[in-house]
Amino acid sequence: MKNYALFQFCLVGTCLALTSLASAQQPASLSPLQKTLSQSSQDEKFTFIVFHRDSGEATRALYQQTKEGTASRSDAAIITTARVDDPAERSLVDKFGISRAPMPMAVVVAPNGAVTGLFPRAISEEQIAAAIVPPTMMRCMKELQAQKLVFVCLSRTDRIEVPQGVQLVQKYPQFKDRITLVGMRLDDPAEARFHEQMKLNPSRITGPYAVLIAPPGALVGHFDGQATAEQIAAAIHKAGQCCEDANCKHNHAPQATRTAPIPR
């Protein structure tokens, strides 16, 4: 069974390993773009950054597309610009990995610092909408960009319910530092889009249930309360996500698996 890629529509095929943008420097040393991102984080807005090397026609066109596409979303997004060769923004350019990328390029940064979109030369209305991701997806993307394995634990209350098998696999030496748990309410309408991408039917889920997503955004499996730690570990191995060793035989495995049937 093939992996399902959840987030590559936003990352246009680019795999990111980004550190937190909010952890960098003291306020006095922030660059103009870092200050903008810091303010956006406080305002809980997505920042659409148009990076460019010049102010030519292509740059103006991308800026106009981004401006028009975010105009109706001013409650959730802002637009700004930055030169990719500006020494003051070097640290962010390096984090985004775009120093040699085709310009101009729109980079979308969520309030929590996750990158939710990289769009070279042009951006559509649909891409803008897709880059403004639901809250739990935003949290997952940040963890995935830190190369974490993310278990999205589903419940109908604010209390995170973790399947026993997931709790046990967290204790395995090869996984204990690589697993992150993210809670998500099944009855939150703001998460409907993420439900669809994870192939979920919330009305069919009962008891502890978790969905495992691996970097850069691959759906590894659905696991209910009956899934064992051994079954979950096997799914991680089969997906080639068992460790960070590039020479590990499992890292070449092309497929993932699901332990629990997907509720539809």
C-alpha positions as CSV (number, residue, x, y, z in Angstrom):
1,M,0.0,0.0,0.0
2,K,1.5,3.3,-1.0
3,N,2.2,6.2,1.3
4,Y,-0.3,9.1,1.3
5,A,1.4,12.5,1.1
6,L,-0.6,14.9,3.2
7,F,1.4,18.1,2.9
8,Q,3.4,18.0,-0.3
9,F,0.8,20.1,-2.1
10,C,2.0,23.0,-0.1
11,L,5.7,22.3,-0.1
12,V,5.9,21.7,-3.9
13,G,8.1,18.7,-3.5
14,T,10.6,20.3,-1.2
15,C,11.5,18.5,2.0
16,L,12.2,21.0,4.8
17,A,14.0,20.5,8.1
18,L,13.4,23.8,9.8
19,T,14.1,25.0,13.3
20,S,11.7,27.3,15.1
21,L,11.7,30.8,13.8
22,A,10.6,32.2,17.1
23,S,13.6,30.8,19.1
24,A,16.3,32.7,17.3
25,Q,17.5,36.0,18.7
26,Q,16.8,38.8,21.2
27,P,14.3,41.4,20.1
28,A,17.1,44.0,19.6
29,S,18.8,41.9,17.0
30,L,15.7,40.9,14.9
31,S,15.7,41.7,11.2
32,P,12.8,43.5,9.6
33,L,11.3,40.1,8.4
34,Q,11.9,38.5,11.8
35,K,10.0,41.3,13.4
36,T,7.1,40.8,11.0
37,L,7.0,37.1,11.7
38,S,7.1,37.8,15.4
39,Q,4.1,40.2,15.1
40,S,2.2,37.7,13.0
41,S,2.8,35.0,15.6
42,Q,1.3,37.3,18.2
43,D,-1.6,38.1,15.9
44,E,-2.0,34.4,15.0
45,K,-1.8,35.2,11.3
46,F,-0.1,33.5,8.3
47,T,2.7,35.5,6.7
48,F,3.0,35.4,2.9
49,I,6.5,36.5,2.1
50,V,7.4,37.4,-1.5
51,F,11.1,36.9,-1.8
52,H,12.8,38.4,-4.8
53,R,16.1,39.5,-6.3
54,D,14.8,42.5,-8.2
55,S,11.6,44.5,-8.6
56,G,11.0,43.3,-12.2
57,E,7.8,42.3,-13.9
58,A,7.9,38.7,-12.5
59,T,8.2,40.0,-8.9
60,R,5.4,42.6,-9.4
61,A,3.2,39.9,-10.9
62,L,3.7,37.4,-8.0
63,Y,3.2,40.2,-5.4
64,Q,0.0,41.2,-7.1
65,Q,-1.3,37.6,-7.2
66,T,-0.5,37.2,-3.5
67,K,-2.0,40.5,-2.6
68,E,-5.2,39.8,-4.4
69,G,-5.4,36.2,-3.0
70,T,-5.0,37.3,0.6
71,A,-7.2,40.4,0.4
72,S,-10.3,38.5,1.5
73,R,-8.4,36.7,4.2
74,S,-7.0,39.7,6.1
75,D,-8.2,38.2,9.3
76,A,-5.9,35.2,8.8
77,A,-3.0,36.4,6.6
78,I,-0.7,39.3,5.8
79,I,1.7,39.9,2.9
80,T,5.3,41.2,3.0
81,T,8.4,41.2,0.8
82,A,12.1,40.6,1.3
83,R,15.2,40.4,-0.9
84,V,16.6,36.9,-0.9
85,D,20.1,38.4,-1.0
86,D,19.6,40.8,1.9
87,P,22.4,40.1,4.5
88,A,19.9,41.0,7.3
89,E,17.6,38.1,6.2
90,R,20.4,35.6,5.6
91,S,19.4,33.4,8.6
92,L,15.8,33.1,7.5
93,V,16.8,32.5,3.8
94,D,19.1,29.7,5.0
95,K,16.3,28.2,7.2
96,F,13.9,28.2,4.3
97,G,16.6,26.7,2.0
98,I,15.8,29.1,-0.8
99,S,19.1,30.9,-1.4
100,R,19.4,29.3,-4.8
101,A,15.8,28.8,-5.5
102,P,14.1,30.3,-8.6
103,M,12.9,33.8,-7.8
104,P,10.5,35.4,-7.1
105,M,9.1,32.9,-4.6
106,A,6.2,33.2,-2.1
107,V,7.0,31.5,1.2
108,V,4.1,31.0,3.7
109,V,4.9,30.9,7.4
110,A,2.2,29.9,9.9
111,P,1.9,31.7,13.3
112,N,3.8,28.9,15.0
113,G,6.7,29.1,12.6
114,A,5.9,26.1,10.4
115,V,6.4,26.6,6.7
116,T,3.1,25.8,4.9
117,G,3.9,26.7,1.4
118,L,6.7,27.4,-1.1
119,F,5.5,28.8,-4.4
120,P,8.0,29.8,-7.1
121,R,7.1,32.5,-9.7
122,A,3.3,32.2,-9.4
123,I,0.6,31.5,-6.8
124,S,-3.0,30.7,-7.3
125,E,-6.1,31.3,-5.3
126,E,-6.3,27.6,-4.5
127,Q,-2.7,27.5,-3.3
128,I,-3.2,30.4,-1.0
129,A,-6.3,28.8,0.5
130,A,-4.4,25.5,0.9
131,A,-1.4,27.2,2.7
132,I,-3.7,28.6,5.4
133,V,-3.9,25.2,7.2
134,P,-6.2,24.1,10.1
135,P,-4.8,24.4,13.6
136,T,-3.8,20.8,14.2
137,M,-2.3,20.5,10.7
138,M,-0.2,23.6,11.5
139,R,1.1,21.9,14.7
140,C,1.9,18.7,12.9
141,M,3.8,20.5,10.1
142,K,6.0,22.2,12.6
143,E,6.9,18.8,14.2
144,L,7.4,17.1,10.8
145,Q,9.8,19.9,9.8
146,A,11.7,19.0,12.9
147,Q,11.9,15.4,11.6
148,K,9.5,14.1,14.2
149,L,7.0,11.2,13.9
150,V,3.6,12.6,14.7
151,F,0.8,10.7,16.2
152,V,-2.5,12.7,15.9
153,C,-4.6,11.4,18.8
154,L,-8.3,11.8,18.3
155,S,-11.0,12.4,20.9
156,R,-14.2,14.3,21.5
157,T,-12.9,16.1,24.6
158,D,-9.9,18.2,25.4
159,R,-8.3,15.2,27.1
160,I,-5.8,13.5,24.8
161,E,-6.6,9.8,24.5
162,V,-3.6,7.8,23.5
163,P,-3.9,4.1,22.3
164,Q,-2.0,1.8,24.6
165,G,0.1,0.5,21.6
166,V,1.3,4.1,20.9
167,Q,2.2,4.6,24.6
168,L,4.3,1.5,24.5
169,V,6.1,2.2,21.2
170,Q,7.0,5.6,22.6
171,K,9.3,3.8,25.1
172,Y,11.2,1.9,22.4
173,P,14.8,3.3,22.4
174,Q,14.8,3.9,18.6
175,F,11.6,6.0,18.8
176,K,11.5,7.6,22.2
177,D,13.2,10.9,21.1
178,R,11.5,11.0,17.7
179,I,7.8,10.7,18.6
180,T,5.4,13.7,19.2
181,L,1.8,13.4,20.3
182,V,-0.7,16.0,19.0
183,G,-4.3,16.0,20.2
184,M,-7.2,16.8,18.0
185,R,-10.9,17.0,18.7
186,L,-13.1,15.1,16.3
187,D,-16.0,17.5,16.8
188,D,-14.0,20.7,15.9
189,P,-15.4,22.0,12.6
190,A,-12.1,23.9,12.0
191,E,-10.4,20.6,11.5
192,A,-12.7,19.2,8.9
193,R,-10.2,19.7,6.1
194,F,-7.5,17.8,8.1
195,H,-10.0,15.0,8.7
196,E,-10.4,14.6,5.0
197,Q,-6.7,14.5,4.3
198,M,-6.2,11.8,7.0
199,K,-9.0,9.8,5.4
200,L,-11.1,10.0,8.5
201,N,-14.8,9.7,9.2
202,P,-15.1,11.1,12.7
203,S,-18.6,9.6,13.3
204,R,-17.1,6.1,12.9
205,I,-14.3,6.5,15.5
206,T,-14.8,5.2,19.0
207,G,-12.3,4.9,21.8
208,P,-8.6,5.8,21.6
209,Y,-7.5,6.3,18.0
210,A,-4.3,7.7,16.5
211,V,-3.1,8.6,13.0
212,L,0.7,8.4,12.4
213,I,2.3,10.9,10.0
214,A,6.0,10.8,9.1
215,P,8.3,13.4,7.5
216,P,7.8,15.1,5.1
217,G,4.1,14.5,5.4
218,A,3.4,10.8,4.7
219,L,0.4,9.0,6.2
220,V,1.9,5.9,7.7
221,G,-1.1,4.3,9.4
222,H,-4.3,4.4,11.5
223,F,-4.1,2.7,14.9
224,D,-7.0,2.0,17.3
225,G,-7.0,0.7,20.8
226,Q,-6.3,-2.9,19.6
227,A,-3.1,-2.1,17.8
228,T,0.0,-3.5,19.5
229,A,3.3,-1.7,19.9
230,E,4.8,-4.4,17.7
231,Q,2.3,-3.7,14.9
232,I,2.9,0.0,15.1
233,A,6.7,-0.4,15.1
234,A,6.4,-2.7,12.1
235,A,4.4,0.0,10.2
236,I,7.1,2.5,11.0
237,H,9.8,0.2,9.8
238,K,7.9,-0.7,6.6
239,A,7.5,3.0,5.8
240,G,11.3,3.5,6.1
241,Q,11.0,5.8,9.2
242,C,12.6,3.6,11.9
243,C,15.7,5.7,12.3
244,E,17.8,8.6,10.9
245,D,20.4,6.3,9.4
246,A,20.5,6.9,5.7
247,N,22.0,3.5,5.2
248,C,19.3,1.6,7.1
249,K,17.7,-1.0,4.9
250,H,14.3,0.2,6.1
251,N,14.8,3.7,4.8
252,H,14.5,2.4,1.2
253,A,11.1,0.8,1.9
254,P,8.6,2.3,-0.5
255,Q,5.4,1.4,1.3
256,A,3.5,2.1,4.5
257,T,0.8,0.1,6.2
258,R,-2.3,0.6,8.3
259,T,-3.2,-1.5,11.3
260,A,-6.8,-0.4,11.8
261,P,-9.3,-0.1,9.0
262,I,-9.9,3.5,8.1
263,P,-13.3,4.7,9.3
264,R,-15.2,6.2,6.4
